[in-house]
Amino acid sequence: MAELPAGSPIETPRVYSASLSDPWRPWIARAVAVMIAAMLFYLALTIWSGLDRLVIALSRFSIASHLPPIIGLVLLGWFLRALRWHYYVRYLRWPVPIRASLLAFLASFALTATPGKAGELVKAGLLRARFGVAIAEAAGVLLVERLGDLLAVLVLAMGGLSLLTSAWLTFLICLIAVGGITVFVTSERIHRSLFIRLGNIPRLNNVAGKFLRLFETGRSLLQPRPFIVSLSIGMVAWACEALALYVIFQGFRLQLPLLTTFSIYGVSTLIGALSALPGGVGGVETTMLLLLTVSGVESGAAVPPVVLFRFSTLWLVSLLGFVFMGVWWLAVEHNWVGLRELLGRERNR
């Protein structure tokens, strides 16, 4: 485990009462608005593809044989990413028990349909309010999570890029971006000198200090051991979603090779991330439809599997996130999560 640096940002644990008037309440409203807008977008796609084609496609899809493995793969990938989050929590030695750590991570997906997934910072807010974890440190973990996710998706997309030559430019842009950010974060001499200079400006002193703490956390998590562990978990987690897409294609009798499916998934996910649209809505779907058309799938037949995939990943997980958010509020209100540990530490101080 990494040693906590002097002046650790972990503050004295405190327990706050949960209230829906907390700062992330506006994010909940935005996420719900995005979900409604996405439903209208999917309805428009369905009408465009033709209701008769939709009926034919659905008649070919066996819910009993295909839906359980699809949902199972999606939830497995989600749980693996939650375990990766807790690995970071343990590595940084935050005073957070595993139940609270996983619950905060799962609850944050209620706000995944926000620009750049910024709403996922809610897990930082939950742990800050309950366990005194600094927001800047949690944001550093979120930065490393996003870098690891991008790299994992890039690796998954590589196998079939030769079949999708139009996707090479997106791949190279993302690879250069990930490499550049990683070098900046891991080079203490570069980022520390920059933020120290910014800190000399009175109005930027506080902000520069928070960013320095964020990048210091990121640098510690990009050391070889935590980087390899987290990247391995991330690759398996995202591969689960890519396999779910493959099962969906098979269910709709789209005979696409596994490597091509992985590339379609990877490139679409990258475009969605680069678009910074809430949940990648619009970017992911449009890219996936275009790549399916390039792969020889008729445009009308491509809509049902794309819509089902997005419902099985983004929207299912978002809805479950709201469930876990409710569980968190109940847990905080009734002191179910971590209170015994907190009280024990306070008595020992």
RODRENVO-642218 format. One record per residue (C-alpha): residue number from 1; residue in one letter; x negated, y negated, z negated. Coordinates in steps of 0.05 Angstrom, whole numbers, plus 5000, padded with zeros to 4 digits. Each point is the difference from the previous one (the first is absolute). Layout:
+-----+---------+------+------+------+
! num ! residuo !    u !    v !    w !
+-----+---------+------+------+------+
! NUM !       A !    X !    Y !    Z !
...
+-----+---------+------+------+------+
This chain:
+-----+---------+------+------+------+
! num ! residuo !    u !    v !    w !
+-----+---------+------+------+------+
!   1 !       M ! 5000 ! 5000 ! 5000 !
!   2 !       A ! 4977 ! 4929 ! 5013 !
!   3 !       E ! 4980 ! 4959 ! 4940 !
!   4 !       L ! 5041 ! 4938 ! 4987 !
!   5 !       P ! 4958 ! 4937 ! 5012 !
!   6 !       A ! 4989 ! 4948 ! 4947 !
!   7 !       G ! 5060 ! 4955 ! 4993 !
!   8 !       S ! 5047 ! 5054 ! 5025 !
!   9 !       P ! 5065 ! 4972 ! 5029 !
!  10 !       I ! 5040 ! 5051 ! 4961 !
!  11 !       E ! 5036 ! 4960 ! 4948 !
!  12 !       T ! 5030 ! 5020 ! 4934 !
!  13 !       P ! 5060 ! 5045 ! 5014 !
!  14 !       R ! 5066 ! 4966 ! 4991 !
!  15 !       V ! 5072 ! 5023 ! 5008 !
!  16 !       Y ! 5048 ! 4953 ! 5035 !
!  17 !       S ! 5074 ! 5009 ! 5008 !
!  18 !       A ! 5022 ! 5018 ! 5070 !
!  19 !       S ! 5045 ! 4950 ! 5034 !
!  20 !       L ! 5026 ! 4994 ! 5071 !
!  21 !       S ! 4980 ! 4927 ! 4997 !
!  22 !       D ! 4927 ! 5020 ! 5005 !
!  23 !       P ! 4959 ! 4968 ! 5056 !
!  24 !       W ! 5008 ! 5058 ! 5049 !
!  25 !       R ! 5076 ! 4994 ! 5002 !
!  26 !       P ! 4996 ! 4959 ! 5065 !
!  27 !       W ! 4960 ! 5056 ! 5031 !
!  28 !       I ! 5057 ! 5048 ! 4986 !
!  29 !       A ! 5048 ! 4954 ! 5037 !
!  30 !       R ! 4952 ! 4995 ! 5059 !
!  31 !       A ! 4991 ! 5076 ! 5003 !
!  32 !       V ! 5075 ! 5010 ! 5001 !
!  33 !       A ! 5008 ! 4948 ! 5054 !
!  34 !       V ! 4947 ! 5034 ! 5042 !
!  35 !       M ! 5035 ! 5067 ! 4992 !
!  36 !       I ! 5066 ! 4970 ! 5024 !
!  37 !       A ! 4965 ! 4968 ! 5060 !
!  38 !       A ! 4966 ! 5066 ! 5016 !
!  39 !       M ! 5066 ! 5036 ! 5000 !
!  40 !       L ! 5027 ! 4951 ! 5051 !
!  41 !       F ! 4936 ! 5009 ! 5041 !
!  42 !       Y ! 5009 ! 5076 ! 5000 !
!  43 !       L ! 5073 ! 4992 ! 5019 !
!  44 !       A ! 4979 ! 4958 ! 5059 !
!  45 !       L ! 4948 ! 5052 ! 5020 !
!  46 !       T ! 5053 ! 5055 ! 4997 !
!  47 !       I ! 5049 ! 4961 ! 5043 !
!  48 !       W ! 4944 ! 4984 ! 5050 !
!  49 !       S ! 4981 ! 5074 ! 5005 !
!  50 !       G ! 5072 ! 5020 ! 5013 !
!  51 !       L ! 5048 ! 5033 ! 4952 !
!  52 !       D ! 5009 ! 5059 ! 5046 !
!  53 !       R ! 4925 ! 5014 ! 5000 !
!  54 !       L ! 4999 ! 4994 ! 4924 !
!  55 !       V ! 5055 ! 5052 ! 4994 !
!  56 !       I ! 4963 ! 5048 ! 5045 !
!  57 !       A ! 4934 ! 4989 ! 4962 !
!  58 !       L ! 5033 ! 5011 ! 4933 !
!  59 !       S ! 5034 ! 5063 ! 5024 !
!  60 !       R ! 4931 ! 5029 ! 5013 !
!  61 !       F ! 4973 ! 4983 ! 4932 !
!  62 !       S ! 5009 ! 5053 ! 4945 !
!  63 !       I ! 5007 ! 4963 ! 4934 !
!  64 !       A ! 4995 ! 5063 ! 4958 !
!  65 !       S ! 4934 ! 5023 ! 5030 !
!  66 !       H ! 4965 ! 4934 ! 5012 !
!  67 !       L ! 5023 ! 4949 ! 4949 !
!  68 !       P ! 4973 ! 5035 ! 4937 !
!  69 !       P ! 4928 ! 5006 ! 5026 !
!  70 !       I ! 5003 ! 4928 ! 5025 !
!  71 !       I ! 5022 ! 4973 ! 4933 !
!  72 !       G ! 4953 ! 5046 ! 4964 !
!  73 !       L ! 4939 ! 4976 ! 5040 !
!  74 !       V ! 5019 ! 4927 ! 4990 !
!  75 !       L ! 5009 ! 5008 ! 4925 !
!  76 !       L ! 4935 ! 5040 ! 4994 !
!  77 !       G ! 4962 ! 4944 ! 5034 !
!  78 !       W ! 5032 ! 4949 ! 4955 !
!  79 !       F ! 4982 ! 5040 ! 4937 !
!  80 !       L ! 4928 ! 5008 ! 5024 !
!  81 !       R ! 4993 ! 4925 ! 5008 !
!  82 !       A ! 5028 ! 4992 ! 4929 !
!  83 !       L ! 4946 ! 5047 ! 4975 !
!  84 !       R ! 4948 ! 4958 ! 5037 !
!  85 !       W ! 5025 ! 4938 ! 4965 !
!  86 !       H ! 4994 ! 5034 ! 4932 !
!  87 !       Y ! 4929 ! 5023 ! 5019 !
!  88 !       Y ! 4983 ! 4926 ! 5008 !
!  89 !       V ! 5034 ! 4985 ! 4933 !
!  90 !       R ! 4958 ! 5053 ! 4966 !
!  91 !       Y ! 4936 ! 4980 ! 5036 !
!  92 !       L ! 5008 ! 4927 ! 4976 !
!  93 !       R ! 5019 ! 5024 ! 4930 !
!  94 !       W ! 5063 ! 4960 ! 4996 !
!  95 !       P ! 5039 ! 5015 ! 4935 !
!  96 !       V ! 5059 ! 5029 ! 5039 !
!  97 !       P ! 5029 ! 5070 ! 4988 !
!  98 !       I ! 5013 ! 5043 ! 5061 !
!  99 !       R ! 5076 ! 4997 ! 4994 !
! 100 !       A ! 5001 ! 4924 ! 5001 !
! 101 !       S ! 4947 ! 4997 ! 5055 !
! 102 !       L ! 5038 ! 5046 ! 5048 !
! 103 !       L ! 5067 ! 4968 ! 4983 !
! 104 !       A ! 4974 ! 4930 ! 5015 !
! 105 !       F ! 4971 ! 5024 ! 5066 !
! 106 !       L ! 5064 ! 5035 ! 5022 !
! 107 !       A ! 5043 ! 4941 ! 4979 !
! 108 !       S ! 4958 ! 4952 ! 5042 !
! 109 !       F ! 5025 ! 5034 ! 5063 !
! 110 !       A ! 5067 ! 4967 ! 4989 !
! 111 !       L ! 4965 ! 4939 ! 5030 !
! 112 !       T ! 4960 ! 5033 ! 5054 !
! 113 !       A ! 5044 ! 4965 ! 5053 !
! 114 !       T ! 4965 ! 4934 ! 4988 !
! 115 !       P ! 4950 ! 4963 ! 5043 !
! 116 !       G ! 4934 ! 5038 ! 4998 !
! 117 !       K ! 5030 ! 5042 ! 4944 !
! 118 !       A ! 4983 ! 4943 ! 4953 !
! 119 !       G ! 5060 ! 5019 ! 4958 !
! 120 !       E ! 4961 ! 5061 ! 4977 !
! 121 !       L ! 4963 ! 4953 ! 4954 !
! 122 !       V ! 5060 ! 5011 ! 4955 !
! 123 !       K ! 4962 ! 5060 ! 4971 !
! 124 !       A ! 4947 ! 4951 ! 4979 !
! 125 !       G ! 5052 ! 4956 ! 4967 !
! 126 !       L ! 5031 ! 5060 ! 4964 !
! 127 !       L ! 4932 ! 5023 ! 4972 !
! 128 !       R ! 4980 ! 4928 ! 4983 !
! 129 !       A ! 5064 ! 4989 ! 4960 !
! 130 !       R ! 4997 ! 5067 ! 4964 !
! 131 !       F ! 4926 ! 5016 ! 4993 !
! 132 !       G ! 4963 ! 4935 ! 5011 !
! 133 !       V ! 4967 ! 5021 ! 5065 !
! 134 !       A ! 4974 ! 4938 ! 5037 !
! 135 !       I ! 5037 ! 4984 ! 5064 !
! 136 !       A ! 4934 ! 4986 ! 5036 !
! 137 !       E ! 4974 ! 5069 ! 4984 !
! 138 !       A ! 5064 ! 5034 ! 5023 !
! 139 !       A ! 4997 ! 4958 ! 5064 !
! 140 !       G ! 4930 ! 5026 ! 5011 !
! 141 !       V ! 5026 ! 5071 ! 4996 !
! 142 !       L ! 5055 ! 4982 ! 5050 !
! 143 !       L ! 4947 ! 4973 ! 5048 !
! 144 !       V ! 4961 ! 5065 ! 4996 !
! 145 !       E ! 5064 ! 5040 ! 5009 !
! 146 !       R ! 5015 ! 4962 ! 5064 !
! 147 !       L ! 4929 ! 5009 ! 5026 !
! 148 !       G ! 5003 ! 5074 ! 4985 !
! 149 !       D ! 5068 ! 5007 ! 5033 !
! 150 !       L ! 4976 ! 4965 ! 5063 !
! 151 !       L ! 4938 ! 5043 ! 5004 !
! 152 !       A ! 5039 ! 5065 ! 4988 !
! 153 !       V ! 5050 ! 4982 ! 5055 !
! 154 !       L ! 4943 ! 4982 ! 5047 !
! 155 !       V ! 4969 ! 5068 ! 4989 !
! 156 !       L ! 5067 ! 5034 ! 5013 !
! 157 !       A ! 5010 ! 4961 ! 5064 !
! 158 !       M ! 4932 ! 5016 ! 5029 !
! 159 !       G ! 5015 ! 5071 ! 5023 !
! 160 !       G ! 5049 ! 4982 ! 5055 !
! 161 !       L ! 4978 ! 4931 ! 5020 !
! 162 !       S ! 4972 ! 5028 ! 5065 !
! 163 !       L ! 5072 ! 5017 ! 5018 !
! 164 !       L ! 5023 ! 4930 ! 4983 !
! 165 !       T ! 4948 ! 4955 ! 5032 !
! 166 !       S ! 5042 ! 4937 ! 4989 !
! 167 !       A ! 4991 ! 5009 ! 4925 !
! 168 !       W ! 4925 ! 4993 ! 4999 !
! 169 !       L ! 5000 ! 4924 ! 4993 !
! 170 !       T ! 5044 ! 5004 ! 4937 !
! 171 !       F ! 4955 ! 5054 ! 4972 !
! 172 !       L ! 4937 ! 4960 ! 5011 !
! 173 !       I ! 5029 ! 4936 ! 4971 !
! 174 !       C ! 5022 ! 5036 ! 4937 !
! 175 !       L ! 4933 ! 5037 ! 4994 !
! 176 !       I ! 4961 ! 4934 ! 5005 !
! 177 !       A ! 5047 ! 4967 ! 4950 !
! 178 !       V ! 4994 ! 5056 ! 4949 !
! 179 !       G ! 4925 ! 5002 ! 5008 !
! 180 !       G ! 4993 ! 4924 ! 4993 !
! 181 !       I ! 5044 ! 4996 ! 4938 !
! 182 !       T ! 4964 ! 5060 ! 4968 !
! 183 !       V ! 4932 ! 4968 ! 5011 !
! 184 !       F ! 5025 ! 4934 ! 4970 !
! 185 !       V ! 5030 ! 5034 ! 4939 !
! 186 !       T ! 4940 ! 5046 ! 4986 !
! 187 !       S ! 4948 ! 4946 ! 5010 !
! 188 !       E ! 4997 ! 4966 ! 4932 !
! 189 !       R ! 4949 ! 4949 ! 5024 !
! 190 !       I ! 5047 ! 4976 ! 5055 !
! 191 !       H ! 5067 ! 4996 ! 4964 !
! 192 !       R ! 4973 ! 4978 ! 4932 !
! 193 !       S ! 4961 ! 4941 ! 5029 !
! 194 !       L ! 5062 ! 4979 ! 5040 !
! 195 !       F ! 5047 ! 5000 ! 4941 !
! 196 !       I ! 4949 ! 4968 ! 4953 !
! 197 !       R ! 4995 ! 4942 ! 5049 !
! 198 !       L ! 5076 ! 4995 ! 5005 !
! 199 !       G ! 5002 ! 5002 ! 4924 !
! 200 !       N ! 4960 ! 4936 ! 4997 !
! 201 !       I ! 5060 ! 4964 ! 5031 !
! 202 !       P ! 5044 ! 4981 ! 4940 !
! 203 !       R ! 5066 ! 5016 ! 5035 !
! 204 !       L ! 4976 ! 5068 ! 5023 !
! 205 !       N ! 4964 ! 5022 ! 4937 !
! 206 !       N ! 5056 ! 5044 ! 4973 !
! 207 !       V ! 5017 ! 5030 ! 5068 !
! 208 !       A ! 4927 ! 5014 ! 5016 !
! 209 !       G ! 4992 ! 5036 ! 4933 !
! 210 !       K ! 5060 ! 5045 ! 5014 !
! 211 !       F ! 4975 ! 5017 ! 5070 !
! 212 !       L ! 4931 ! 5016 ! 4973 !
! 213 !       R ! 5032 ! 5048 ! 4950 !
! 214 !       L ! 5041 ! 5030 ! 5056 !
! 215 !       F ! 4939 ! 5013 ! 5044 !
! 216 !       E ! 4959 ! 5026 ! 4942 !
! 217 !       T ! 5054 ! 5052 ! 4988 !
! 218 !       G ! 5002 ! 5017 ! 5074 !
! 219 !       R ! 4924 ! 5007 ! 5002 !
! 220 !       S ! 5000 ! 5050 ! 4942 !
! 221 !       L ! 5054 ! 5042 ! 5034 !
! 222 !       L ! 4962 ! 5001 ! 5066 !
! 223 !       Q ! 4941 ! 5036 ! 4968 !
! 224 !       P ! 4986 ! 5069 ! 5032 !
! 225 !       R ! 5036 ! 5045 ! 4950 !
! 226 !       P ! 5066 ! 4962 ! 4992 !
! 227 !       F ! 5000 ! 4983 ! 5074 !
! 228 !       I ! 4993 ! 5072 ! 5022 !
! 229 !       V ! 5052 ! 5025 ! 4950 !
! 230 !       S ! 5051 ! 4947 ! 5018 !
! 231 !       L ! 4988 ! 5006 ! 5076 !
! 232 !       S ! 5010 ! 5076 ! 4996 !
! 233 !       I ! 5065 ! 4992 ! 4962 !
! 234 !       G ! 5023 ! 4946 ! 5047 !
! 235 !       M ! 4986 ! 5041 ! 5063 !
! 236 !       V ! 5040 ! 5059 ! 4974 !
! 237 !       A ! 5056 ! 4954 ! 4978 !
! 238 !       W ! 5006 ! 4965 ! 5067 !
! 239 !       A ! 4991 ! 5066 ! 5037 !
! 240 !       C ! 5063 ! 5024 ! 4964 !
! 241 !       E ! 5040 ! 4943 ! 5032 !
! 242 !       A ! 4969 ! 5015 ! 5068 !
! 243 !       L ! 5020 ! 5073 ! 4993 !
! 244 !       A ! 5070 ! 4977 ! 4981 !
! 245 !       L ! 5003 ! 4962 ! 5066 !
! 246 !       Y ! 4977 ! 5063 ! 5036 !
! 247 !       V ! 5056 ! 5040 ! 4968 !
! 248 !       I ! 5050 ! 4947 ! 5022 !
! 249 !       F ! 4974 ! 5003 ! 5071 !
! 250 !       Q ! 5007 ! 5076 ! 4999 !
! 251 !       G ! 5070 ! 4993 ! 4972 !
! 252 !       F ! 5020 ! 4956 ! 5059 !
! 253 !       R ! 4965 ! 5047 ! 5048 !
! 254 !       L ! 4946 ! 4950 ! 5020 !
! 255 !       Q ! 4942 ! 5045 ! 5016 !
! 256 !       L ! 4942 ! 4953 ! 4982 !
! 257 !       P ! 4932 ! 5028 ! 4978 !
! 258 !       L ! 4981 ! 4990 ! 4928 !
! 259 !       L ! 4941 ! 4955 ! 5018 !
! 260 !       T ! 5045 ! 4955 ! 5041 !
! 261 !       T ! 5050 ! 4997 ! 4943 !
! 262 !       F ! 4945 ! 4980 ! 4951 !
! 263 !       S ! 4977 ! 4945 ! 5048 !
! 264 !       I ! 5070 ! 4974 ! 5011 !
! 265 !       Y ! 5010 ! 4998 ! 4924 !
! 266 !       G ! 4932 ! 4968 ! 4987 !
! 267 !       V ! 5003 ! 4946 ! 5053 !
! 268 !       S ! 5072 ! 4982 ! 4983 !
! 269 !       T ! 4982 ! 4994 ! 4926 !
! 270 !       L ! 4940 ! 4956 ! 5017 !
! 271 !       I ! 5042 ! 4954 ! 5043 !
! 272 !       G ! 5051 ! 4995 ! 4944 !
! 273 !       A ! 4945 ! 4982 ! 4951 !
! 274 !       L ! 4969 ! 4948 ! 5046 !
! 275 !       S ! 5068 ! 4968 ! 5013 !
! 276 !       A ! 5008 ! 4985 ! 4925 !
! 277 !       L ! 5075 ! 5006 ! 5012 !
! 278 !       P ! 5040 ! 5023 ! 4939 !
! 279 !       G ! 4988 ! 5075 ! 4997 !
! 280 !       G ! 4974 ! 4996 ! 5071 !
! 281 !       V ! 5073 ! 5000 ! 5023 !
! 282 !       G ! 5003 ! 4988 ! 5074 !
! 283 !       G ! 4926 ! 5008 ! 5012 !
! 284 !       V ! 4996 ! 5074 ! 4981 !
! 285 !       E ! 5064 ! 5019 ! 5037 !
! 286 !       T ! 4984 ! 4962 ! 5064 !
! 287 !       T ! 4930 ! 5027 ! 5004 !
! 288 !       M ! 5023 ! 5071 ! 4987 !
! 289 !       L ! 5053 ! 4995 ! 5054 !
! 290 !       L ! 4950 ! 4972 ! 5050 !
! 291 !       L ! 4949 ! 5055 ! 4985 !
! 292 !       L ! 5054 ! 5054 ! 5006 !
! 293 !       T ! 5019 ! 4971 ! 5068 !
! 294 !       V ! 4927 ! 5001 ! 5022 !
! 295 !       S ! 4997 ! 5073 ! 4977 !
! 296 !       G ! 5057 ! 5017 ! 5047 !
! 297 !       V ! 5061 ! 4997 ! 4954 !
! 298 !       E ! 5062 ! 4968 ! 5029 !
! 299 !       S ! 5014 ! 4934 ! 4964 !
! 300 !       G ! 5070 ! 5019 ! 4978 !
! 301 !       A ! 4976 ! 5066 ! 4971 !
! 302 !       A ! 4945 ! 4965 ! 4962 !
! 303 !       V ! 5045 ! 4957 ! 4956 !
! 304 !       P ! 5032 ! 5054 ! 4954 !
! 305 !       P ! 4933 ! 5030 ! 4976 !
! 306 !       V ! 4970 ! 4932 ! 4988 !
! 307 !       V ! 5060 ! 4976 ! 4959 !
! 308 !       L ! 5002 ! 5065 ! 4960 !
! 309 !       F ! 4926 ! 4995 ! 4986 !
! 310 !       R ! 5006 ! 4929 ! 4973 !
! 311 !       F ! 5060 ! 5020 ! 4958 !
! 312 !       S ! 4960 ! 5059 ! 4972 !
! 313 !       T ! 4939 ! 4958 ! 4983 !
! 314 !       L ! 5011 ! 4926 ! 4989 !
! 315 !       W ! 5074 ! 5000 ! 4980 !
! 316 !       L ! 5003 ! 5064 ! 4959 !
! 317 !       V ! 4939 ! 4980 ! 4961 !
! 318 !       S ! 5026 ! 4929 ! 4990 !
! 319 !       L ! 5066 ! 5025 ! 4973 !
! 320 !       L ! 4964 ! 5048 ! 4953 !
! 321 !       G ! 4957 ! 4941 ! 4979 !
! 322 !       F ! 5062 ! 4963 ! 4977 !
! 323 !       V ! 5019 ! 5062 ! 4960 !
! 324 !       F ! 4932 ! 5002 ! 4967 !
! 325 !       M ! 5005 ! 4925 ! 4988 !
! 326 !       G ! 5064 ! 5012 ! 4961 !
! 327 !       V ! 4966 ! 5055 ! 4962 !
! 328 !       W ! 4944 ! 4951 ! 4983 !
! 329 !       W ! 5049 ! 4949 ! 4973 !
! 330 !       L ! 5033 ! 5053 ! 4957 !
! 331 !       A ! 4933 ! 5026 ! 4977 !
! 332 !       V ! 4976 ! 4931 ! 4979 !
! 333 !       E ! 5065 ! 4981 ! 4968 !
! 334 !       H ! 5005 ! 5064 ! 4959 !
! 335 !       N ! 4924 ! 5007 ! 4990 !
! 336 !       W ! 4996 ! 5068 ! 5034 !
! 337 !       V ! 4934 ! 4989 ! 5036 !
! 338 !       G ! 4934 ! 4989 ! 4965 !
! 339 !       L ! 5028 ! 4966 ! 4937 !
! 340 !       R ! 4970 ! 5053 ! 4954 !
! 341 !       E ! 4932 ! 4991 ! 5032 !
! 342 !       L ! 5004 ! 4924 ! 4994 !
! 343 !       L ! 5021 ! 5001 ! 4927 !
! 344 !       G ! 4945 ! 5049 ! 4984 !
! 345 !       R ! 4947 ! 4955 ! 5031 !
! 346 !       E ! 5027 ! 4939 ! 4963 !
! 347 !       R ! 4997 ! 5037 ! 4933 !
! 348 !       N ! 4928 ! 5019 ! 5014 !
! 349 !       R ! 4976 ! 4930 ! 5016 !
+-----+---------+------+------+------+
